[in-house]
Amino acid sequence: MALERGDSIYLSVINGKLAKKVNTKTPTSVERTNKNNKVVNEELYKSLSGSLVKLEERNHAEYGDSMRIFIKDDVMYCIELPFDSQYATAFLKTLPSVDLSKPIVFAPGEKKENEKVNQSIFLKQNGEWLKRYYSKDSAHRLPEPKMKKVRGKEEWDYTEVNDFLYKEVFLVVKGKLEAIAAGDDLPF
């Protein structure tokens, strides 16, 4: 089966759906041209249910830094998200709301408004969609993005926000999952 290494099924998030690459066209696959101008076939899914069991970092010279999210149900699934994506930011803003001892539903989404595309990850637990731990409406605050000039044009710089989410959420939850996998008795 395509995109299987070891015992994991590898998924990516494309246009608000989970995508599993397949070698040849199947009755349920769709064809698209990827950013490298290569035609690929993928099976698309709305969501994935299971237990969040591991987070990993992946550094790739061509594709950049990404996180791997491992969710186990009857098999192990690995979802890869670029760290600098709206999907990763949404996931990390919600992740502290997750009870790591219970299964989750992982559901990507994409909404187009005018010419802007908003991408997100939604997490559900115990039949309820989880609220973002970090949001404008919560008591938990992120560093503010900074306005900077790039080639004479003003744009937002999210470096401090992304660093905070990496250090205070990704690495912390990664450590908790590693401790759970090792059988450590944690006080949280």
PyMOL commands that set and color helices and strands:
alter all, ss='L'
color gray80, all
select helices_A, chain A and resi 86-97+159-182
alter helices_A, ss='H'
color red, helices_A
select strands_A, chain A and resi 4-5+8-14+17-22+29-33+39-45+48-60+64-72+76-82+104-113+116-125+128-129+146-150+153-157
alter strands_A, ss='S'
color yellow, strands_A
deselect
rebuild
show_as cartoon
